[in-house]
Amino acid sequence: MDNVRQYRGTWVFLVPISNLRLTQAVNHEFRIDQINFVGAEKLPRIRKRLGIPKPISHYQRDGVLGGFFSSQCFATIQRTGKLSDLEEPVLELIREELAILAVSQLIFKHRHQISSLSISDETPRGTRSYLAINRSNKSWRRPSELLGGSDSLWLDGHWKHFSREAFFTQLLKIINGQIKVADSWQRDLRNAAIFAGQSQSTLDVPQAFLWNMIALELLLTRREDKISTVLPNRVKAFLGWVGFWEVSEFEQWIETIYKKRSALVHSGCRDQISRQDVLFTDHLLFNLFINIVEHHKIFKSKDAVIEFSRKVEAEHLLGIDAKTRPKTLRYMSRVPSMTDSR
């Protein structure tokens, strides 16, 4: 069968996806950008449109495939070339678009409920168990818990409504070109979504934090910026008007998380990162995505985002009435104070 990898032609990739369920609310089919996700029940009806040359039942009868078609959902894409050259780029593209889809869970689900979307069982859910024994009183405890989300991500009516009300539906339109922005800004938004989605999908707290910080920097900073200085000001331009900004000490917290980010990257200081830092960066990303994406006519490029923050900062320094911020900026979510126990 390895000889087949050297064949050239138009290849239809059909890739099982774990922990994703497509419902009637999305017509059992959902497209991110280049990847089309299809529910198993719909696959036989649209196999010609997908480029599959024979009925699904033909492949199901082939004993070599075993339980391949037992998956509830499949990713599909066509590519032309030699199979050996196409395989890894296609699988990596699917992983990226699964990460983009995972970002729709930002705030929609609690962190401990996040569904880990993956190709086949690349990211399996597992269990954790251990035994703790008290030497003094002989008591013991043996907890057993499920790691990761306990359920699939259901693209149902509730998810669809939240995606429309928050940012995900509009974000997809930017990523797939239905809404036009600067090319470099489209790439930054796509990459920010991938990193934020990867953050949602990992159980490792420092890694989740780092992915979130990269996403924040992609949204708000340029390479030549002194990030420790500009990041708080640029977040403040979007969120400084809300009461939580002062009450929860957002500005100080943003400065603190950037110091933690630098210590993690440059000195490997993993123990400084708390779960609360991850939740706080989730909160910032969610509200930034909402306001940037919803006001895409204003923020057509990163330069526009930076110019906006400069004008807001200048108004604040001059003590004049704020006119730069749109009255339609929104704020959603729940976040504890920086001084709360973490």
C-alpha positions as CSV (number, residue, x, y, z in Angstrom):
1,M,0.0,0.0,0.0
2,D,3.0,2.4,0.5
3,N,3.3,2.5,-3.3
4,V,-0.1,4.3,-3.4
5,R,1.6,7.3,-1.6
6,Q,3.6,7.9,-4.8
7,Y,0.5,8.2,-7.0
8,R,-0.4,11.6,-8.4
9,G,-4.0,12.7,-8.9
10,T,-6.8,14.5,-7.1
11,W,-7.1,13.0,-3.7
12,V,-10.2,13.2,-1.4
13,F,-9.3,13.1,2.2
14,L,-11.8,11.7,4.6
15,V,-10.6,12.1,8.2
16,P,-12.5,11.0,11.3
17,I,-12.9,13.7,14.0
18,S,-13.3,13.0,17.7
19,N,-15.5,14.9,20.1
20,L,-17.4,16.9,17.5
21,R,-21.1,16.5,16.8
22,L,-23.0,18.3,14.0
23,T,-26.7,18.8,14.4
24,Q,-29.6,19.9,12.3
25,A,-28.9,23.5,13.5
26,V,-26.0,23.6,11.2
27,N,-27.5,21.1,8.7
28,H,-25.0,18.4,9.8
29,E,-22.2,20.2,8.0
30,F,-19.9,23.0,8.9
31,R,-17.1,24.7,7.1
32,I,-14.3,26.7,8.7
33,D,-12.2,27.9,5.7
34,Q,-10.7,25.1,3.6
35,I,-12.0,22.2,5.6
36,N,-15.5,21.0,5.5
37,F,-16.8,19.0,8.6
38,V,-19.6,16.6,7.8
39,G,-21.8,14.5,10.1
40,A,-21.6,10.7,9.5
41,E,-25.4,10.6,8.8
42,K,-25.0,13.1,5.9
43,L,-21.9,11.7,4.4
44,P,-23.6,9.1,2.1
45,R,-26.0,11.8,0.7
46,I,-23.3,14.3,-0.3
47,R,-20.4,12.0,-1.2
48,K,-20.5,13.1,-4.9
49,R,-20.3,16.7,-4.0
50,L,-17.3,15.8,-1.8
51,G,-15.6,14.0,-4.7
52,I,-16.0,10.5,-3.3
53,P,-16.3,8.3,-6.4
54,K,-18.2,5.4,-5.0
55,P,-21.0,5.0,-2.4
56,I,-19.9,5.0,1.2
57,S,-21.4,1.5,1.5
58,H,-18.8,0.3,-0.9
59,Y,-16.0,1.3,1.4
60,Q,-17.9,0.1,4.5
61,R,-18.0,-3.4,2.9
62,D,-14.2,-3.4,2.6
63,G,-13.1,-5.3,5.7
64,V,-9.7,-3.7,5.6
65,L,-11.2,-0.4,6.8
66,G,-12.5,-2.0,10.0
67,G,-14.5,0.5,12.1
68,F,-13.3,3.5,10.2
69,F,-16.8,4.8,9.5
70,S,-17.9,4.5,13.2
71,S,-16.9,8.1,13.7
72,Q,-19.7,10.7,14.2
73,C,-18.0,13.3,12.2
74,F,-15.5,13.6,9.3
75,A,-13.2,16.4,7.9
76,T,-13.1,16.5,4.1
77,I,-10.9,18.2,1.6
78,Q,-9.6,17.6,-1.9
79,R,-6.0,18.2,-3.0
80,T,-4.1,17.5,-6.2
81,G,-0.6,16.1,-6.3
82,K,1.4,13.2,-5.0
83,L,-0.2,11.7,-1.9
84,S,3.1,11.5,0.0
85,D,3.5,15.3,-0.5
86,L,-0.1,16.1,0.5
87,E,-0.7,14.0,3.7
88,E,1.1,16.0,6.4
89,P,0.1,19.5,5.1
90,V,-3.6,18.3,4.9
91,L,-3.5,16.8,8.4
92,E,-1.9,20.0,9.8
93,L,-4.5,22.2,8.1
94,I,-7.2,20.1,9.7
95,R,-5.6,20.5,13.1
96,E,-5.4,24.3,12.6
97,E,-9.1,24.5,11.6
98,L,-10.1,22.3,14.6
99,A,-8.2,24.9,16.8
100,I,-10.2,27.7,15.2
101,L,-13.4,25.8,15.9
102,A,-12.2,25.2,19.4
103,V,-12.0,29.0,20.0
104,S,-15.8,29.1,19.7
105,Q,-15.8,27.5,23.2
106,L,-14.1,30.5,24.7
107,I,-16.3,31.6,27.6
108,F,-19.1,29.4,26.1
109,K,-17.9,26.5,28.2
110,H,-16.0,26.5,31.5
111,R,-12.4,25.4,31.1
112,H,-13.0,22.0,32.7
113,Q,-15.8,21.3,30.3
114,I,-13.9,22.2,27.1
115,S,-14.2,19.5,24.4
116,S,-10.9,18.5,22.9
117,L,-11.4,18.3,19.1
118,S,-8.9,16.1,17.3
119,I,-8.1,13.9,14.3
120,S,-9.2,10.4,15.2
121,D,-7.8,9.8,18.8
122,E,-4.8,12.1,18.5
123,T,-5.9,13.9,21.7
124,P,-7.8,11.2,23.7
125,R,-9.7,11.9,26.9
126,G,-8.2,10.1,29.8
127,T,-8.6,9.5,33.5
128,R,-6.4,10.3,36.4
129,S,-6.2,8.3,39.6
130,Y,-3.9,8.2,42.6
131,L,-3.7,7.1,46.2
132,A,-3.0,9.5,49.1
133,I,-2.3,8.0,52.5
134,N,-2.2,9.8,55.9
135,R,0.6,8.3,57.9
136,S,-0.7,9.7,61.2
137,N,-4.3,8.6,61.2
138,K,-4.2,5.9,58.5
139,S,-6.9,7.6,56.4
140,W,-6.6,7.5,52.7
141,R,-8.2,8.8,49.5
142,R,-8.2,7.5,46.0
143,P,-9.7,10.0,43.6
144,S,-10.5,9.2,40.0
145,E,-11.4,11.9,37.6
146,L,-12.0,12.4,33.9
147,L,-9.4,14.7,32.2
148,G,-10.6,17.2,29.7
149,G,-14.2,17.9,28.6
150,S,-16.6,15.1,29.4
151,D,-18.6,15.6,26.2
152,S,-18.3,16.4,22.6
153,L,-18.7,19.9,21.2
154,W,-22.3,20.0,19.8
155,L,-22.8,22.5,17.1
156,D,-26.5,22.9,18.1
157,G,-28.9,25.8,18.4
158,H,-27.4,27.0,21.7
159,W,-23.9,27.0,20.2
160,K,-25.1,28.6,17.0
161,H,-26.8,31.4,18.9
162,F,-23.8,32.1,21.1
163,S,-21.5,32.1,18.1
164,R,-23.6,34.8,16.5
165,E,-24.1,36.9,19.6
166,A,-20.4,36.7,20.5
167,F,-17.7,36.8,17.8
168,F,-17.2,33.4,16.2
169,T,-19.5,33.8,13.2
170,Q,-18.1,37.1,12.2
171,L,-14.5,35.9,12.8
172,L,-15.0,33.0,10.4
173,K,-16.3,35.5,7.7
174,I,-13.0,37.4,8.1
175,I,-10.9,34.2,8.0
176,N,-12.6,32.8,4.9
177,G,-12.6,36.2,3.1
178,Q,-16.4,37.0,3.2
179,I,-15.5,40.1,5.2
180,K,-12.5,42.0,3.7
181,V,-9.7,43.3,5.9
182,A,-6.0,43.8,5.2
183,D,-4.3,40.5,4.2
184,S,-1.7,40.7,7.0
185,W,-4.5,41.4,9.5
186,Q,-6.5,38.4,8.3
187,R,-3.5,36.2,8.9
188,D,-3.0,37.6,12.3
189,L,-6.6,37.1,13.2
190,R,-6.5,33.5,11.9
191,N,-3.3,32.8,13.8
192,A,-4.6,34.4,17.0
193,A,-7.7,32.2,16.7
194,I,-5.5,29.1,16.3
195,F,-3.4,29.9,19.3
196,A,-6.4,30.7,21.4
197,G,-8.1,27.5,20.3
198,Q,-5.0,25.5,21.1
199,S,-5.0,27.1,24.5
200,Q,-8.6,26.0,25.0
201,S,-7.7,22.4,24.1
202,T,-4.7,21.8,26.5
203,L,-4.8,20.8,30.1
204,D,-1.3,22.1,30.7
205,V,-1.7,25.5,32.5
206,P,1.5,27.2,31.5
207,Q,1.1,26.1,27.9
208,A,-2.5,27.4,27.8
209,F,-1.3,30.7,29.3
210,L,1.5,31.0,26.8
211,W,-0.8,30.3,23.8
212,N,-3.2,33.0,25.1
213,M,-0.5,35.5,25.5
214,I,0.7,34.9,21.9
215,A,-2.9,35.4,20.7
216,L,-3.1,38.7,22.7
217,E,0.2,39.9,21.2
218,L,-1.0,39.0,17.6
219,L,-4.1,41.1,18.1
220,L,-2.5,44.2,19.7
221,T,1.2,44.5,19.1
222,R,3.9,44.7,16.4
223,R,7.3,43.2,16.5
224,E,9.0,46.5,17.2
225,D,6.8,47.4,20.1
226,K,7.9,47.4,23.7
227,I,5.1,45.0,24.6
228,S,5.3,45.4,28.4
229,T,4.4,49.1,27.9
230,V,1.9,49.0,25.0
231,L,-0.1,45.9,25.9
232,P,-1.9,47.4,28.9
233,N,-2.7,50.6,27.1
234,R,-4.1,48.8,24.0
235,V,-6.2,46.5,26.1
236,K,-7.4,49.6,28.0
237,A,-8.4,51.3,24.8
238,F,-11.0,48.6,24.3
239,L,-12.0,47.8,27.9
240,G,-10.9,50.7,30.1
241,W,-14.4,52.2,30.1
242,V,-15.9,49.3,32.1
243,G,-16.2,49.4,35.8
244,F,-14.2,46.2,36.2
245,W,-11.1,48.0,34.9
246,E,-10.4,49.8,38.1
247,V,-12.2,47.5,40.6
248,S,-10.4,44.4,39.4
249,E,-7.1,46.1,38.8
250,F,-6.9,45.1,35.2
251,E,-4.0,47.3,34.3
252,Q,-1.8,45.9,37.1
253,W,-2.8,42.4,36.3
254,I,-1.9,42.8,32.6
255,E,1.5,44.1,33.6
256,T,1.9,41.1,36.0
257,I,0.9,38.5,33.4
258,Y,3.3,39.9,30.9
259,K,6.1,39.6,33.4
260,K,5.0,36.0,34.0
261,R,5.0,35.4,30.2
262,S,8.6,36.7,29.9
263,A,9.7,34.6,32.9
264,L,8.2,31.5,31.4
265,V,9.7,32.1,27.9
266,H,13.1,33.2,29.0
267,S,13.7,31.4,32.3
268,G,11.2,28.5,32.2
269,C,9.4,29.7,35.3
270,R,6.3,27.5,35.0
271,D,5.4,27.6,38.7
272,Q,4.5,31.2,38.5
273,I,1.6,30.6,36.2
274,S,-1.8,30.0,37.9
275,R,-5.1,28.8,36.5
276,Q,-6.5,32.2,37.3
277,D,-4.0,33.8,34.9
278,V,-5.3,31.5,32.2
279,L,-8.9,32.4,33.0
280,F,-8.0,36.1,33.0
281,T,-6.4,35.9,29.5
282,D,-9.4,33.9,28.3
283,H,-11.5,36.9,29.5
284,L,-9.4,39.5,27.7
285,L,-9.3,37.5,24.5
286,F,-13.0,37.0,24.4
287,N,-13.8,40.7,24.8
288,L,-11.1,41.8,22.4
289,F,-12.4,39.3,19.7
290,I,-15.9,40.6,20.2
291,N,-15.0,44.3,19.8
292,I,-12.4,43.9,17.1
293,V,-14.5,41.6,14.9
294,E,-17.8,43.3,15.5
295,H,-16.2,46.6,14.4
296,H,-14.3,45.2,11.4
297,K,-15.2,48.3,9.4
298,I,-13.1,50.4,11.8
299,F,-10.4,47.8,12.5
300,K,-9.5,46.7,9.0
301,S,-5.8,46.4,9.9
302,K,-3.5,46.2,12.9
303,D,-2.4,49.7,12.1
304,A,-6.1,50.8,12.7
305,V,-6.1,49.0,16.0
306,I,-2.9,50.7,17.1
307,E,-4.1,54.2,15.9
308,F,-7.3,53.7,17.8
309,S,-5.5,53.0,21.0
310,R,-3.2,56.0,20.6
311,K,-6.2,58.3,20.1
312,V,-8.0,56.9,23.2
313,E,-4.8,57.3,25.3
314,A,-4.3,60.9,24.0
315,E,-7.9,61.8,25.0
316,H,-7.3,60.4,28.4
317,L,-4.0,62.3,28.9
318,L,-5.6,65.5,27.8
319,G,-8.6,65.0,30.0
320,I,-11.1,65.6,27.1
321,D,-14.3,63.8,26.5
322,A,-13.8,60.4,24.8
323,K,-15.0,60.5,21.2
324,T,-12.8,57.8,19.6
325,R,-14.4,54.8,21.3
326,P,-17.5,53.6,19.4
327,K,-20.6,53.6,21.7
328,T,-21.2,50.1,20.5
329,L,-18.2,48.5,22.2
330,R,-19.3,45.6,24.4
331,Y,-18.2,43.9,27.5
332,M,-19.2,40.3,28.5
333,S,-18.0,37.6,30.9
334,R,-17.1,37.2,34.5
335,V,-13.7,37.6,36.0
336,P,-12.5,37.8,39.6
337,S,-10.3,40.5,41.1
338,M,-6.5,40.2,40.8
339,T,-6.3,40.2,44.6
340,D,-8.6,37.2,44.9
341,S,-7.1,33.9,46.0
342,R,-5.6,32.0,43.0
